[in-house]
Amino acid sequence: MNWSKDIVQWTWADTLCLSVVFTWQLDRARWLAKQHKGPVRAGGPAVGMMPEKLADVADIETPLEIEALPLHNPFACRTSVGCPRHCEFCINRDKALALLPDFTPRPLVCDDNFLATPVGHQETAIEKLARLPYVDFNQGLDARLFDDATAARLARLRHVRTRFSWDTPGQEMPVRNAINRARAHGLKDIRVYVLIGFPADYDTPEYCRHRCEELRALGIDKPNVQRFQPVRVAPEMGIEERHLLVKNSYVPPAWTEAELRRAAKYWNRQAWLGGVRYEDFRPPKEQPLFR
């Protein structure tokens, strides 16, 4: 069930293939490419976002020979790629929606927006996934598209984990309705991602706490807080290229680095900290990487 969280690499004849998901891995990908004594191919979301970082040391135009997703996690699959939403914070915001009808069913479903696909595709996908002992919609389901018919389809799966996301201010009612609707159809394992630090001119530590407390009142006692990672250079937001190349280097105006870490550590550890009030929580100091 664990993701590699690293560059996935393999060789195809004498060609080194690199699948790079995160932009902060691009410098290391470049180093790997330069060390290889032969052709190099590179792909993945990070390469698509910043192709100039590898274009002179790797072939970034030719598709990788095999599907890289199962190499990042052998339990993962996709029934479609792309999404029509174009969310500013999403690494795949410019990828057009395309169906993958011949997908191999695996428990972790990683579609960018499964519910944006046609109903016929969803029915076919559910039919395939129903053979599995459990299913986790790992990338989350669009709460705005989660209706009773969708909930009924998902209820046909065994041990299904339903995930939603509360990313921006306008999503409170869709998320609330989706949670209640899921429960009404017997879906009990419900998780919610909470994006913090975006939008930079709105999100605050107080708003993060409001969302997490609201979710707790709805019975979601383990929100999954995720720190905003920039996906493009945006001078108007104070986002520079260095913020894409170094993980967690961007700090939105309303936050401090300490408060970002505190919010993530507290809300993501509710199994251990459920009895501790947020105002009383003081995270332990992080140890330096090198002594």
C-alpha positions as CSV (number, residue, x, y, z in Angstrom):
1,M,0.0,0.0,0.0
2,N,3.0,2.3,0.3
3,W,3.9,4.7,-2.5
4,S,7.5,4.9,-3.6
5,K,7.5,8.8,-3.1
6,D,10.7,8.8,-5.2
7,I,11.8,8.8,-8.8
8,V,11.0,5.4,-10.4
9,Q,13.7,4.2,-12.7
10,W,14.2,1.2,-14.9
11,T,16.2,0.2,-17.9
12,W,14.8,-0.8,-21.3
13,A,17.7,-2.4,-23.3
14,D,20.4,0.2,-22.7
15,T,17.9,3.1,-22.2
16,L,17.4,4.5,-18.7
17,C,13.7,5.4,-18.0
18,L,12.8,7.9,-15.4
19,S,9.3,8.6,-14.1
20,V,9.3,11.9,-12.1
21,V,6.2,12.9,-10.2
22,F,7.3,15.9,-8.2
23,T,9.2,19.0,-9.4
24,W,11.5,18.9,-6.4
25,Q,12.9,15.6,-7.7
26,L,13.9,17.1,-11.1
27,D,17.5,18.1,-10.0
28,R,18.1,14.5,-8.9
29,A,16.5,13.2,-12.1
30,R,19.0,15.4,-14.0
31,W,21.9,14.0,-12.0
32,L,20.7,10.4,-12.7
33,A,20.4,11.1,-16.4
34,K,23.9,12.6,-16.6
35,Q,25.4,9.6,-14.8
36,H,23.9,7.0,-17.3
37,K,26.2,5.9,-20.1
38,G,23.4,5.6,-22.7
39,P,20.1,6.9,-23.9
40,V,17.7,8.4,-21.3
41,R,13.9,8.8,-21.4
42,A,12.0,10.8,-18.9
43,G,8.3,11.4,-18.2
44,G,5.8,12.0,-15.5
45,P,3.9,15.1,-14.2
46,A,7.0,17.0,-13.1
47,V,8.7,16.6,-16.5
48,G,5.5,17.9,-18.2
49,M,5.5,21.0,-15.9
50,M,9.2,21.9,-16.3
51,P,10.5,20.2,-19.4
52,E,13.4,22.5,-19.7
53,K,15.0,21.0,-16.7
54,L,15.7,17.7,-18.5
55,A,15.3,18.4,-22.2
56,D,19.1,18.6,-22.8
57,V,19.9,15.3,-21.0
58,A,16.9,13.1,-21.8
59,D,14.3,12.3,-24.4
60,I,11.2,13.8,-23.0
61,E,9.1,13.5,-26.2
62,T,9.0,9.7,-26.6
63,P,6.5,8.0,-24.3
64,L,7.9,5.6,-21.6
65,E,7.8,2.0,-22.8
66,I,5.6,0.8,-19.9
67,E,3.0,2.2,-17.6
68,A,4.8,3.8,-14.7
69,L,2.0,4.1,-12.2
70,P,2.2,0.4,-10.9
71,L,5.9,0.9,-10.4
72,H,5.2,3.8,-8.0
73,N,2.6,1.5,-6.3
74,P,1.8,-2.0,-7.5
75,F,-1.7,-1.7,-6.1
76,A,-2.5,1.4,-8.1
77,C,-4.5,1.8,-11.4
78,R,-6.3,4.5,-13.4
79,T,-9.5,4.2,-15.4
80,S,-9.1,7.7,-16.9
81,V,-6.6,10.6,-16.9
82,G,-7.2,14.3,-16.9
83,C,-9.9,16.5,-15.5
84,P,-12.1,19.4,-16.8
85,R,-11.8,21.5,-13.7
86,H,-8.4,23.2,-14.3
87,C,-7.8,23.9,-10.6
88,E,-4.9,26.2,-10.1
89,F,-3.3,24.0,-7.5
90,C,-3.4,20.8,-9.4
91,I,-0.4,19.3,-11.1
92,N,-2.6,17.8,-13.8
93,R,-4.7,21.0,-14.4
94,D,-4.0,21.2,-18.1
95,K,-4.5,17.5,-18.9
96,A,-7.6,16.8,-21.0
97,L,-10.0,14.1,-19.8
98,A,-9.3,10.7,-21.6
99,L,-10.8,7.3,-20.8
100,L,-8.7,4.1,-20.3
101,P,-11.3,1.4,-20.9
102,D,-8.7,-1.4,-21.0
103,F,-7.3,-0.6,-17.5
104,T,-6.1,-3.5,-15.2
105,P,-8.3,-3.2,-12.0
106,R,-6.3,-2.7,-8.9
107,P,-7.4,-1.5,-5.4
108,L,-6.0,2.1,-5.4
109,V,-7.9,4.0,-8.1
110,C,-6.0,7.1,-9.0
111,D,-8.1,8.9,-11.6
112,D,-7.8,12.7,-11.7
113,N,-11.6,13.0,-11.7
114,F,-13.4,9.7,-11.9
115,L,-16.8,11.3,-11.5
116,A,-16.2,13.5,-14.5
117,T,-16.2,10.5,-16.8
118,P,-19.4,9.3,-18.6
119,V,-21.8,7.2,-16.6
120,G,-21.2,4.3,-19.0
121,H,-17.5,4.4,-18.3
122,Q,-18.2,4.5,-14.5
123,E,-20.5,1.5,-14.7
124,T,-17.9,-0.5,-16.6
125,A,-15.1,0.5,-14.2
126,I,-17.3,-0.4,-11.1
127,E,-18.0,-3.7,-12.7
128,K,-14.3,-4.5,-13.0
129,L,-13.4,-3.1,-9.6
130,A,-16.2,-5.1,-7.9
131,R,-14.1,-8.2,-8.3
132,L,-11.5,-6.8,-5.8
133,P,-11.6,-7.4,-2.1
134,Y,-11.4,-3.6,-1.4
135,V,-11.2,-0.4,-3.4
136,D,-9.8,3.0,-2.3
137,F,-10.5,6.1,-4.5
138,N,-7.1,7.3,-3.6
139,Q,-7.0,10.6,-5.5
140,G,-10.4,11.7,-4.2
141,L,-13.9,12.0,-5.7
142,D,-15.3,15.3,-6.8
143,A,-17.9,16.1,-4.1
144,R,-19.7,18.5,-6.5
145,L,-20.5,15.5,-8.8
146,F,-21.3,13.0,-6.1
147,D,-25.1,12.3,-6.4
148,D,-27.3,9.4,-5.2
149,A,-26.7,7.4,-8.4
150,T,-23.0,7.6,-7.9
151,A,-23.3,6.6,-4.2
152,A,-25.4,3.6,-5.2
153,R,-22.8,2.5,-7.8
154,L,-20.0,2.8,-5.2
155,A,-22.0,0.8,-2.7
156,R,-21.8,-2.2,-5.0
157,L,-18.0,-2.4,-4.3
158,R,-16.6,-4.3,-1.3
159,H,-14.9,-2.5,1.5
160,V,-14.8,0.8,-0.5
161,R,-12.9,3.8,0.9
162,T,-14.5,7.1,-0.3
163,R,-12.3,10.2,-0.3
164,F,-13.4,13.8,-0.9
165,S,-11.5,17.0,-0.8
166,W,-12.2,20.4,0.8
167,D,-9.8,22.6,-1.1
168,T,-11.4,26.0,-1.4
169,P,-14.0,28.1,0.4
170,G,-16.9,27.3,-2.0
171,Q,-16.7,23.5,-1.3
172,E,-18.2,23.4,2.2
173,M,-21.8,22.5,1.2
174,P,-20.8,20.0,-1.6
175,V,-18.5,18.2,0.8
176,R,-21.1,18.2,3.6
177,N,-23.7,16.8,1.2
178,A,-21.4,14.2,-0.2
179,I,-20.5,12.9,3.3
180,N,-24.2,12.6,4.3
181,R,-25.1,11.1,0.9
182,A,-22.3,8.5,1.1
183,R,-23.5,7.4,4.6
184,A,-27.1,7.2,3.5
185,H,-26.0,4.6,1.0
186,G,-24.0,2.6,3.5
187,L,-20.5,3.9,2.7
188,K,-18.8,4.1,6.0
189,D,-15.1,4.5,5.3
190,I,-15.0,8.2,4.4
191,R,-11.9,10.4,4.3
192,V,-11.4,14.1,3.4
193,Y,-8.3,15.9,2.1
194,V,-7.9,19.5,3.3
195,L,-5.6,21.7,1.3
196,I,-3.9,24.4,3.3
197,G,-2.1,27.5,2.1
198,F,-4.3,28.0,-1.0
199,P,-5.6,30.4,-2.1
200,A,-2.9,32.5,-0.7
201,D,-5.1,35.6,-0.3
202,Y,-7.8,33.7,1.6
203,D,-6.5,30.6,3.5
204,T,-5.4,31.2,7.0
205,P,-4.6,28.9,10.0
206,E,-8.1,29.9,11.4
207,Y,-9.8,28.7,8.2
208,C,-7.9,25.4,8.3
209,R,-9.1,24.9,11.8
210,H,-12.6,25.8,10.9
211,R,-12.7,23.2,8.1
212,C,-11.2,20.4,10.3
213,E,-13.5,21.2,13.2
214,E,-16.5,21.1,10.8
215,L,-15.4,17.7,9.5
216,R,-14.9,16.4,13.0
217,A,-18.5,17.5,13.8
218,L,-19.6,15.5,10.8
219,G,-17.8,12.4,12.2
220,I,-14.7,12.7,10.1
221,D,-12.2,12.6,12.9
222,K,-9.1,12.1,10.8
223,P,-8.9,14.9,8.1
224,N,-5.9,14.6,5.8
225,V,-4.3,18.0,5.8
226,Q,-2.1,18.6,2.8
227,R,0.2,21.6,2.3
228,F,-0.1,23.5,-0.9
229,Q,2.8,22.9,-3.3
230,P,3.1,25.4,-6.2
231,V,2.8,24.0,-9.7
232,R,3.7,27.1,-11.6
233,V,5.8,30.3,-11.2
234,A,3.4,33.1,-10.2
235,P,5.0,36.4,-9.3
236,E,1.6,37.9,-8.3
237,M,1.5,35.2,-5.5
238,G,5.1,35.4,-4.6
239,I,5.8,32.0,-6.2
240,E,9.3,31.7,-7.7
241,E,10.9,28.8,-9.6
242,R,12.8,27.8,-6.4
243,H,9.5,27.1,-4.7
244,L,8.8,24.4,-7.3
245,L,12.2,22.8,-7.0
246,V,12.4,22.7,-3.2
247,K,9.6,20.9,-1.3
248,N,7.7,22.9,1.3
249,S,9.7,26.1,0.5
250,Y,6.6,28.2,-0.2
251,V,5.0,29.9,2.7
252,P,1.8,31.8,2.0
253,P,1.4,35.3,3.4
254,A,-1.1,34.4,6.1
255,W,1.0,31.5,7.4
256,T,4.4,30.9,9.0
257,E,6.5,27.8,8.4
258,A,6.0,26.8,12.0
259,E,2.2,27.1,11.8
260,L,2.0,25.1,8.5
261,R,4.0,22.3,10.2
262,R,1.9,22.6,13.3
263,A,-1.4,22.3,11.5
264,A,-0.3,19.3,9.4
265,K,1.1,17.5,12.4
266,Y,-1.9,18.0,14.6
267,W,-4.7,17.2,12.3
268,N,-2.9,14.3,10.6
269,R,-2.2,12.7,13.9
270,Q,-5.7,12.7,15.4
271,A,-5.5,9.0,16.2
272,W,-2.9,9.9,18.9
273,L,-3.8,13.6,19.6
274,G,-7.6,13.4,19.6
275,G,-7.7,14.4,23.3
276,V,-5.4,17.4,22.9
277,R,-6.8,20.8,22.0
278,Y,-5.2,22.5,19.1
279,E,-4.3,25.6,21.2
280,D,-2.4,23.3,23.6
281,F,-0.5,21.4,20.9
282,R,3.2,22.1,20.6
283,P,4.9,19.9,18.0
284,P,8.3,18.5,18.9
285,K,11.2,20.3,17.2
286,E,12.3,18.7,14.0
287,Q,15.7,17.1,14.2
288,P,18.3,18.4,11.7
289,L,19.0,16.1,8.7
290,F,22.7,16.2,9.3
291,R,24.7,16.7,12.5
